[in-house]
Amino acid sequence: MNEVWKESPLKNPDLPRCYVLTVNSPDVFWNENGFNFFPIYIPTTKLNEYKIRRVVGIYQPPTKTVFIVENFDTEQVYRHELQHYFLHLHDSKSQGMGHHQKIWKECEPPRYQRSIKTIVMRMIEENQELKENN
């Protein structure tokens, strides 16, 4: 945190609670791009209309808890959600929200990008499914 902010609000902050949603959870779905996610429904300006976002992890400010979907990139997603937590500690008004702050330029990418491992592992799984179905 000291590299992003000259004065850190805490020297050794406790880590937030973390829960991993397994692929067996009824709330977890698979994306054709090769990763598991859970949907979040965001209201639009129109009545009873929502946008759906595919989320691989989320930081919940009121409880200081991280939720991560089981994927090959779980560690990468956890690091990203920790940045939201650190942002929340540094600027409590932000509640850790947003992807425009300096922390995203210095510590982690602002959005999830599948790793080579995720891409390759998904290709292997798809190949096995093809063999089983033929």
N, C-alpha and C positions, 0 to 999 in steps of 0.2 A: 504494500500500500504506500510505502514511503516514496516509491518512484513516481506514483501518480499524484499524490498529495504531499506537499512539503511537510505538513504537520498532520500526523495520523491521529484520529480520535481515540484509538485504542492501540496499545503496543502489541498485545497478544490476545486478540479476540477469540472467544469461544466459537467453535464452528456451529453452524445451524444444524438442526435435526435434518435427517435425510431419509427418504423412503424411496425404494425402487419399485415401480409398477412392473410386474413380470409380464411376459408375453401371454401368460395364461389368464391374465385379468380380463374381465369382460369389457373394461374401459379402454383396452389397448387394441389398436388396429394396425394393419400393415399398409404401407404406402408403396405404390408401384415403383417409386424411385429407390426402394431398397432399405427402408428403415421403419421401425415401429413408432407409433405416435398415439397420443390421445387428442381428441378434438376439443377445441374450446369454441364456444359459440359467443360471438361478440355482437351486441345489438347495433343496428345501423340507425340512421335517422328516420327510417320508415317504420311504422308500427308493425310489430310481429315479424320483422325481417332481421335476419342474422347473417353475419359472415362467419365462415368456419375457418379456423386456423389449426394447422397440424403442429402439435407441440411435442417436443422430445424431453423437455424439462421445464420446470417452473419454480420460481421462488415466491413463497407466500409471506408477505411482510407482516401481517398481524401476529402470526405464530412463529415467525423466523424459521420456516421449514422449507426444505427443498424436496421436490418430487421429480423423479427421473424415470423415464421409460427404459426398460431393458433393451439395450442395443449393443452392438459391438463397440460403439463409441461412448459408452457410459462415462468413462473418465473425463473425456473432453466436455461432455454435457455438464457434468458435475462442476468442472472448473468454471464453465460459463455461468452457471447458477450461483457459484460462490462470488463471482464478480458483482452480481446483483445484490447479494448480501453485504459485501464490502461497501458498495455504493450506498446502501441503506444506512450502514453504520456511519459513513462519512457525512452523508446529507440526509437526515431523517425525513425532511420534507419530500424528498424524491421517492421515498418508500422503495428504493432500489429499482424503480421503473425507468424504462427508456434504454435506447441503444445509441445515443448521440454524445454521451459524455466522454471525457478524456480517457477513462478507464478502458473503453472499447478500442481506443487507438493504441494504447500502451500494453495491455495485458492479454486480451482475448479478442478474436473476431466478433463482430456484433451479431452475427447469425450463424446457425449451425451449417457446417459443410461436411458432407460425408467423407470419411477417411478412405484411403485406398483399401484398408482392411475391410471396411463395411462393403465396399463395392465388390471386392473379390469374394468375400464370404457369401454375399447374396447371389453372385453368379454360380458359385459351387452348389448352393442350395437349389437354385432353379434347375441346374443340370441334373442333380439327383432326382428331382421331381419329374423331369422329362423321362429319365431312364425308368423310373418306377411306373410311369403311365404308359410306356410303350412295350 
